């Protein structure tokens, strides 16, 4: 396959809500593991700087219709981190989310929500603020239980024992969505009290 093939994709990962800090939802937009679509992406492949110029949060990859019928975002992305999971001293319940560029712990994430991940696993970690009342209620009730991303990617292939595997490169991230059905097998949600750093 040619290396210059680009596709528009949507891929999902786990989230959790933090009511104590307002309407903040955090989680992995992408994890560097093979997902249900048999894709893998390194977090460095996302163009974070470009995306943060217009960091919208949508629902199921669509704008939300307000009472007047206008299409609006349901929130905004506060930050994106190329992160890896680390062990946090005296905390067996949560992984530390370590920003590899800033070289600091930026959050914690419940181990029970990502049981197939382990220390050292990497991904793109997002912190969002939800501004829409109805969407916030759906997050609290676990209805919108995962993050998903959509963007233009360059698709490459590598040979594995199981055949050809797609590797996603140079991702022009269009949007991040809260979704009902995740593509990532670790994607799940629950309502959490804030976990202090």
N, C-alpha and C positions, 0 to 999 in steps of 0.2 A: 504494500500500500504506500502511496506517496506521503511524505512527511508534511506537506503543506495543506492537508485536509483539515477543515475547521467544521465543528459541529456546535449547535446550540444545545446545551445540556442542563438538566436540573438534577441535583444530587442532595440527599438529606442526611442529617446527623442529629444527635441528642441535644436536648435543652433542659433547663430548669428555671423556675421563677423565684425571685427574691422579693417578697412583699415588704420586708422591713426597710428596703431602700427605695420604695416607690414602685413603679411598674418596670422593674428591671428583669429581663430574661437573658440568661447566659447559657452558652453551650458551644459545642463544636459544630461548625458549619461543614467541616470536612475532616475526616480522619484518614491518615495515610495507611489504609488497609483496603483490601479488595471488598467492594460493596456488592449488593445484589445484582447490579448491572455488570459486574465483573470489571469495573474500572478501578484505577488507583491514581491518586494525585498527591504529589508532594506539596506541602503548604506554601513553599517558596514560589510555586507556579502562579499564585494569585497576585494580580496587580492591585495591591491594597491601596497604595497612594491614589491611584486613579479612581477607584471605587469611592473612597472617602470624600471625594468632591461632591457627591450626591448620594449619601448613604441611606437609602430607603429600606424600609421593612414592609413587605407585602404579605398577602395571605394566599397560599396555594398558587403563587406566581402571578397573582392578579392584584390590581389596585382594588381597594374596598370602596363600595358605593355608600356615600353618606346620605343623610335624610333628604337632601336636595337632588340626589342622583349624580353628584360629582364624584369622580374617581380620585381617591386620596390614598396616601400611604397610611399605614396603621402605627407607624413609629419610625424611629431612626436608629442607626447603628452608632453607638458611642465610641466603640473601639474594636479593632481587629488585631489579633496577636498570632504570630507564628509561634506555636507553643508545643511543649512536650510535657508528659506526665512525670511527676517526681513524687517520691515518698515524702510525706510531711511528718516530722518528729511528733510523737505523742498523738497521732491522729490515724487510727486504723480504718476509719469509715470513709475518708475522702482522699482523693488524689490532689496533689498540688499542681496547679497549672502554671508552668514556668515559661515566660516569654524569652525565647532564645536570642532575640536581638537586644533587648533591654537587660538581659541577664538578671531577671527578678521574678519573684512569685507574684502573679497578677490575680489569682483566684484559687478556689478549691472546687472540686467537682465530686459528687457522690460516686463511690466505686460501684455501688449496686446498680447504677444507671448505665454503666458501661462495663459489664462483666467480662467481656472478651478482650479488653485492653489491659496493658500491663505497663509497668514502669519503663519509661523511655519512648513509649509510643508518641507519635507526633500528629499535629493537625492544625487547622485554622480555628482559633477560638474567638467567639464574638460576644460582645456585651451590647445589648439593645435596650432601648426605652420604648415601651408601648404606650401610645398616646390615645388610642381608641378604647372607650369604655367597654363596648361589647366584646372586642377581641381580647381584652384583658380578662374578662370573665371566662372566656373560652379557654384561655391559657390556665387560669386557676383551676378549672374543672377538668383539666387534662385532655380536652378535646383537640386543641392544637398542641401537639406533643413533640414536635421535632422542628429543626431548622432545615432548610433546603436552600441551595444556591442555584442560580441560573446565569450562564454567561457563554461567551464565545471562546472556544478552546481549540488548540491545535492537537490533533489526535495522532499519536505514534503507537507503534506496536512492538512488543517484545515477545520473544519465544520463551515459553515456560514448559514444564513437563505436561501441563494440561492443555497446551496449544497456544495460540496467539492471545496475548492480553493487551487491552488498550491502556495506554498511559497518557494522561491528560496534561498538556503543557500550555504555557503562555496564556493564562486565563484572564480574559477581559470580563471581570465580574459585573453583571448588570444589576442584580438585586439579590437580597436575602429574604426568604419567606418563612413564616410560620406555617406548618403544614399538618394535615391529618395523618397521612400515610408516609412513613419514612422509607427511604431507599437503603439506608444504612442499617444493618441488622442490630446494631447497638442502640439505635434511636429510641428513646422513650422519654417521658416527662412525668414529673410529679410536682407538687407544690411544696416548696422548701422554705424554712426559716433561713434567714441569711446566715451563711457560714463565714465567720470572721477569718481574716488572714492570720 
